[in-house]
Amino acid sequence: MGFEMAKYLLLIYGNEQSWEAMSGQQRNELQAGHAALVAAAGAAILATHELLPSATATTLRASVTGKPTPTDGPFLETKEVLGGYYVVEAADLDAAIAIAQRLPEVSAEHGGVEIRPIREAN
């Protein structure tokens, strides 16, 4: 029986106004940083996507009747929003942190990366 790797969700947060204000060169550098991460992590990366701006979000909340009602916009109004994610497979949290440390947003003034273990369905 082989060792089963754990899965982690790397949530990339940042300031949308800062992302939107990036020059073409800054965007290219950011994309190059993500390409370097994908190249270095290889098969450890199971999925990744950049998200559209938070203004395009739809949130479902219970109404006074208890029926879910969709509203335009993100769940919360915050300075930092979720901009993208990676699903990675790693031996443990330290290995997931090592992968996440390669994300360019970790060293950006306006962002951060949250690492969350994924609970596997039984």
Secondary structure per residue as TSV (DSSP state, phi and psi in degrees):
chain	resnum	aa	ss	phi	psi
A	1	M	-	360.0	127.3
A	2	G	-	-86.1	164.6
A	3	F	-	-74.6	129.5
A	4	E	-	-95.8	127.8
A	5	M	-	-77.9	150.9
A	6	A	E	-88.0	156.8
A	7	K	E	-111.4	142.5
A	8	Y	E	-132.8	146.2
A	9	L	E	-104.0	122.2
A	10	L	E	-100.8	109.6
A	11	L	E	-98.3	122.6
A	12	I	E	-98.9	117.4
A	13	Y	E	-111.3	149.9
A	14	G	E	-170.5	177.5
A	15	N	-	-89.3	115.9
A	16	E	H	-59.8	-36.6
A	17	Q	H	-64.2	-36.6
A	18	S	H	-67.2	-41.9
A	19	W	H	-62.7	-43.4
A	20	E	H	-68.2	-27.5
A	21	A	T	-84.8	-2.3
A	22	M	-	-64.4	141.9
A	23	S	-	-75.6	168.1
A	24	G	H	-57.6	-40.4
A	25	Q	H	-65.4	-42.4
A	26	Q	H	-63.6	-40.2
A	27	R	H	-63.9	-41.5
A	28	N	H	-62.8	-40.6
A	29	E	H	-64.8	-40.0
A	30	L	H	-63.6	-46.3
A	31	Q	H	-63.1	-38.0
A	32	A	H	-64.1	-37.0
A	33	G	H	-63.6	-40.6
A	34	H	H	-69.1	-38.7
A	35	A	H	-63.6	-38.3
A	36	A	H	-65.5	-39.8
A	37	L	H	-61.8	-47.6
A	38	V	H	-61.5	-42.2
A	39	A	H	-64.5	-41.9
A	40	A	H	-72.6	-38.8
A	41	A	H	-83.4	-25.2
A	42	G	G	55.0	-126.0
A	43	A	G	-68.9	-10.5
A	44	A	G	-67.3	-23.0
A	45	I	E	-87.5	116.2
A	46	L	E	-93.7	-30.4
A	47	A	E	-163.7	152.3
A	48	T	E	-159.6	143.7
A	49	H	E	-153.4	144.9
A	50	E	E	-89.5	141.1
A	51	L	-	-97.2	151.2
A	52	L	-	-69.9	164.5
A	53	P	-	-54.0	152.4
A	54	S	G	-61.1	-23.6
A	55	A	G	-64.0	-19.3
A	56	T	G	-87.9	-2.9
A	57	A	-	-72.6	153.4
A	58	T	E	-124.4	131.6
A	59	T	E	-114.2	135.7
A	60	L	E	-101.8	129.2
A	61	R	E	-136.7	150.4
A	62	A	E	-69.9	137.3
A	63	S	-	-91.1	-177.2
A	64	V	T	-62.5	-22.9
A	65	T	T	-84.2	-8.8
A	66	G	S	88.9	-7.7
A	67	K	-	-83.1	132.5
A	68	P	E	-60.5	133.8
A	69	T	E	-121.7	124.6
A	70	P	E	-77.1	140.2
A	71	T	E	-130.0	152.1
A	72	D	E	-76.9	141.8
A	73	G	S	103.4	173.2
A	74	P	-	-72.8	168.0
A	75	F	S	-60.6	-44.4
A	76	L	S	-128.8	149.4
A	77	E	-	-87.6	110.3
A	78	T	-	-134.5	165.0
A	79	K	S	-73.1	-39.3
A	80	E	S	-106.2	136.3
A	81	V	E	-123.1	162.8
A	82	L	E	-74.4	121.4
A	83	G	E	-108.7	-16.5
A	84	G	E	177.1	177.4
A	85	Y	E	-155.7	161.6
A	86	Y	E	-129.7	142.1
A	87	V	E	-107.3	121.4
A	88	V	E	-123.9	157.1
A	89	E	E	-113.3	129.8
A	90	A	E	-147.5	156.0
A	91	A	S	-64.1	-34.6
A	92	D	S	-164.0	-179.0
A	93	L	H	-60.4	-39.9
A	94	D	H	-59.4	-40.8
A	95	A	H	-67.5	-37.9
A	96	A	H	-65.4	-39.4
A	97	I	H	-63.3	-40.8
A	98	A	H	-60.8	-38.6
A	99	I	H	-68.5	-48.3
A	100	A	H	-61.9	-32.1
A	101	Q	T	-62.6	-18.8
A	102	R	T	-81.8	-11.2
A	103	L	S	-68.0	133.2
A	104	P	G	-61.6	-27.9
A	105	E	G	-68.0	-19.4
A	106	V	G	-63.4	-33.9
A	107	S	G	-100.4	3.0
A	108	A	-	-78.7	146.0
A	109	E	T	-66.8	-27.1
A	110	H	T	-106.5	19.5
A	111	G	E	-152.1	-176.1
A	112	G	E	-170.2	170.8
A	113	V	E	-129.0	127.7
A	114	E	E	-101.5	134.5
A	115	I	E	-112.1	121.3
A	116	R	E	-127.6	129.1
A	117	P	E	-66.1	146.6
A	118	I	-	-100.6	129.7
A	119	R	-	-84.1	121.8
A	120	E	-	-77.7	141.5
A	121	A	-	-69.4	142.0
A	122	N	-	-86.3	360.0
